[in-house]
């Protein structure tokens, strides 16, 4: 079973940069998007064979998530169930007989950690939400989680210490998520891999110089770790400041 997750940083822009070609080539069972930056009706995607699920932010041109799934789910849930956190279209959950699939676009703490309190509130709610799901059946969670967990997850850890996405608070919060029963699939398969990132700033020729961050993830319930067969990060795919990340599981 093949899963893809991609922060497209504006789907309309990405559609003009080869999105459809990559989607067709990927041939995934589940294709998850973050930062779609859409409102309902702004894009009509023809994706034969896929069911489409969208969660839009109330604010126009901001945030937003989507999931395209070959198999129709048993149920679909939008948000984490906390009203104050569910206005930005950041979460979609599909339920299947054997697992839950969750796609997430975690809030950015912003420059100077201006939004760190909101960010950590989201993290707490997200962790509790995944734990509740995990009590029912295994969870596969993906998306732009906006944190580089370890120093090997970004090119320049020393100069970025304390910045949004690499603050002690965010890293510790991500550690608590893993400790709650979830596995970082890429790091599970590649414990010592360096220089493999999923996001690069548009400034300073960051992508050309591979001065990136690994902030896009697939997490699974610990009991699914033994089912992982591949965890690709497709750094050669352009169209966004993020690249697609993948997961393949054998059931």
C-alpha positions as CSV (number, residue, x, y, z in Angstrom):
1,X,0.0,0.0,0.0
2,X,1.5,3.3,-1.1
3,X,1.0,6.7,0.5
4,X,2.3,10.1,-0.6
5,X,2.2,13.4,1.3
6,X,3.1,16.8,-0.2
7,X,3.0,20.4,1.0
8,X,2.2,22.0,-2.3
9,X,2.4,25.6,-1.1
10,X,-0.6,26.6,-3.1
11,X,-2.2,23.9,-5.3
12,X,-3.1,26.3,-8.1
13,X,0.5,27.3,-8.5
14,X,1.7,23.7,-8.2
15,X,-0.8,22.7,-10.9
16,X,1.2,24.9,-13.3
17,X,4.5,23.3,-12.2
18,X,3.8,19.6,-13.0
19,X,1.5,18.5,-10.2
20,X,-0.7,16.4,-12.4
21,X,2.2,14.6,-14.1
22,X,3.7,13.7,-10.7
23,X,0.3,12.6,-9.3
24,X,-0.1,10.2,-12.3
25,X,3.4,9.0,-12.0
26,X,3.2,8.4,-8.3
27,X,0.2,6.0,-8.7
28,X,-0.4,6.1,-4.9
29,X,-3.3,4.5,-3.1
30,X,-3.5,7.6,-0.9
31,X,-2.2,11.1,-1.8
32,X,-2.3,13.7,0.9
33,X,-1.8,17.5,0.4
34,X,-1.1,20.3,2.8
35,X,-1.1,24.1,2.3
36,X,-3.6,23.9,-0.6
37,X,-4.5,27.6,-0.1
38,X,-7.9,27.1,-1.7
39,X,-11.6,27.7,-1.0
40,X,-14.3,25.4,-2.2
41,X,-14.9,25.5,-5.9
42,X,-11.6,27.2,-6.9
43,X,-10.1,24.1,-8.4
44,X,-11.8,21.2,-10.2
45,X,-9.4,18.3,-10.3
46,X,-10.1,15.3,-12.5
47,X,-8.7,12.3,-10.7
48,X,-10.4,9.2,-12.1
49,X,-10.5,6.4,-9.6
50,X,-10.0,8.6,-6.5
51,X,-12.3,9.9,-3.9
52,X,-11.5,13.5,-2.9
53,X,-11.7,15.1,0.6
54,X,-10.9,18.7,1.3
55,X,-10.6,20.8,4.4
56,X,-10.5,24.6,3.7
57,X,-9.4,27.4,6.0
58,X,-11.9,30.1,6.8
59,X,-9.2,32.6,5.8
60,X,-8.9,32.9,2.0
61,X,-5.7,31.7,0.3
62,X,-4.4,30.1,3.5
63,X,-3.5,26.7,4.9
64,X,-5.9,23.9,3.9
65,X,-5.5,20.1,3.4
66,X,-6.8,17.4,1.0
67,X,-6.7,13.6,0.7
68,X,-7.2,11.7,-2.5
69,X,-8.0,8.0,-1.8
70,X,-8.6,5.1,-4.1
71,X,-10.6,3.3,-1.5
72,X,-13.8,4.8,0.0
73,X,-13.4,5.3,3.7
74,X,-15.8,4.2,6.4
75,X,-15.9,7.7,7.8
76,X,-14.3,11.1,7.3
77,X,-13.5,13.6,10.1
78,X,-12.3,17.2,9.7
79,X,-10.2,18.9,12.4
80,X,-9.0,17.8,15.9
81,X,-12.3,18.5,17.6
82,X,-11.2,21.7,19.3
83,X,-13.2,24.6,17.9
84,X,-10.5,27.2,18.5
85,X,-8.0,25.1,16.5
86,X,-10.3,24.0,13.7
87,X,-10.8,27.2,11.6
88,X,-7.6,26.8,9.4
89,X,-8.4,23.5,7.6
90,X,-5.4,21.7,9.0
91,X,-6.5,18.1,9.5
92,X,-8.4,15.3,7.7
93,X,-8.9,11.8,9.0
94,X,-10.1,8.9,6.9
95,X,-11.2,5.7,8.7
96,X,-10.7,2.3,7.2
97,X,-11.3,-1.2,8.6
98,X,-7.7,-1.7,9.6
99,X,-6.3,1.8,10.2
100,X,-6.9,5.5,10.4
101,X,-5.2,7.8,7.9
102,X,-4.6,11.4,9.1
103,X,-3.1,14.3,7.2
104,X,-1.9,17.3,9.1
105,X,-0.6,20.8,8.4
106,X,0.9,21.9,11.7
107,X,0.8,25.7,12.5
108,X,4.1,27.5,12.1
109,X,5.5,29.1,15.2
110,X,6.5,32.1,13.0
111,X,9.4,34.5,13.3
112,X,10.5,35.2,16.8
113,X,8.2,32.3,17.9
114,X,5.3,34.8,17.8
115,X,2.8,32.0,17.5
116,X,4.5,29.4,19.7
117,X,1.7,29.2,22.3
118,X,-0.9,28.4,19.6
119,X,1.6,26.0,18.0
120,X,2.1,24.1,21.3
121,X,-1.7,24.1,22.0
122,X,-2.1,22.4,18.5
123,X,0.6,19.9,19.3
124,X,-1.1,18.9,22.6
125,X,-4.4,18.5,20.9
126,X,-3.0,16.6,17.9
127,X,-1.1,14.2,20.2
128,X,-4.2,13.6,22.3
129,X,-6.3,13.1,19.1
130,X,-3.9,10.5,17.7
131,X,-3.7,8.7,21.0
132,X,-7.5,8.4,21.0
133,X,-7.5,7.0,17.5
134,X,-4.7,4.6,18.3
135,X,-6.7,3.1,21.1
136,X,-9.2,2.0,18.4
137,X,-6.9,0.8,15.6
138,X,-3.5,1.6,14.2
139,X,-2.8,5.2,12.9
140,X,-0.9,6.4,9.8
141,X,-0.3,10.2,10.2
142,X,1.4,12.4,7.6
143,X,2.0,15.9,6.7
144,X,4.1,19.0,7.2
145,X,4.6,18.9,11.0
146,X,6.8,22.0,10.9
147,X,9.6,20.7,13.1
148,X,13.0,19.3,12.5
149,X,13.3,16.9,15.4
150,X,17.1,16.2,15.5
151,X,20.2,18.1,14.5
152,X,20.6,15.7,11.5
153,X,17.2,16.8,10.3
154,X,18.4,20.2,9.0
155,X,21.5,21.5,7.3
156,X,22.4,24.3,9.8
157,X,21.3,23.3,13.3
158,X,23.6,25.6,15.2
159,X,22.5,28.8,13.5
160,X,18.8,27.8,13.6
161,X,18.6,26.8,17.3
162,X,15.6,28.5,18.8
163,X,14.1,29.5,15.5
164,X,10.6,28.4,14.4
165,X,10.7,24.7,13.6
166,X,13.8,24.1,15.6
167,X,13.0,25.6,19.0
168,X,13.6,23.5,22.1
169,X,9.8,23.7,22.8
170,X,8.8,22.3,19.4
171,X,11.5,19.6,19.4
172,X,10.5,18.4,22.9
173,X,6.8,18.4,21.9
174,X,7.6,16.2,18.9
175,X,9.5,13.9,21.1
176,X,6.5,13.6,23.4
177,X,4.4,12.6,20.3
178,X,6.8,9.8,19.4
179,X,6.9,8.7,23.0
180,X,3.1,8.5,23.0
181,X,3.4,5.4,20.7
182,X,4.3,6.6,17.2
183,X,7.3,5.9,14.9
184,X,9.0,8.4,12.6
185,X,9.1,6.1,9.6
186,X,11.9,7.7,7.7
187,X,14.2,7.8,10.7
188,X,13.2,4.2,11.7
189,X,14.5,3.0,8.3
190,X,17.4,5.5,8.1
191,X,18.6,6.1,11.6
192,X,21.8,7.9,10.6
193,X,21.0,9.4,7.2
194,X,22.0,13.0,6.7
195,X,21.6,15.5,4.0
196,X,18.0,14.3,3.1
197,X,15.5,17.1,3.5
198,X,11.9,17.9,2.5
199,X,11.8,21.7,2.6
200,X,14.1,24.4,1.4
201,X,13.7,28.2,1.7
202,X,13.1,30.0,-1.5
203,X,15.9,32.4,-0.4
204,X,19.7,32.1,-0.6
205,X,19.7,29.3,-3.3
206,X,18.8,27.0,-0.4
207,X,17.6,24.1,-2.6
208,X,20.5,24.4,-5.0
209,X,22.8,24.2,-2.0
210,X,20.7,21.6,-0.2
211,X,20.4,23.8,2.8
212,X,17.2,22.2,3.8
213,X,15.0,20.9,6.7
214,X,13.2,17.5,7.1
215,X,9.8,18.7,8.4
216,X,7.5,16.5,6.4
217,X,6.8,13.1,8.0
218,X,5.0,9.8,8.0
219,X,4.3,8.6,11.5
220,X,2.8,5.2,12.3
221,X,1.6,3.5,15.4
222,X,4.5,1.7,16.8
223,X,2.9,-1.7,16.1
224,X,2.9,-0.9,12.4
225,X,6.7,-0.2,12.2
226,X,7.3,-3.8,11.2
227,X,5.1,-3.4,8.1
228,X,7.2,-0.5,6.6
229,X,8.8,-1.4,3.3
230,X,9.9,2.0,2.0
231,X,10.1,5.6,3.1
232,X,11.1,7.7,0.1
233,X,11.8,11.4,0.2
234,X,11.5,12.6,-3.5
235,X,14.0,15.5,-3.4
236,X,14.1,15.7,-7.2
237,X,10.4,16.6,-7.5
238,X,9.9,20.3,-7.9
239,X,6.7,22.4,-7.9
240,X,6.8,23.6,-4.3
241,X,9.4,24.6,-1.7
242,X,8.6,21.2,-0.2
243,X,9.1,17.8,-1.9
244,X,6.8,14.8,-1.6
245,X,7.5,12.2,1.0
246,X,6.2,8.7,0.9
247,X,5.5,5.5,2.8
248,X,4.9,2.0,1.6
249,X,3.4,-0.6,3.9
250,X,2.9,-4.4,3.5
251,X,-0.2,-5.8,5.3
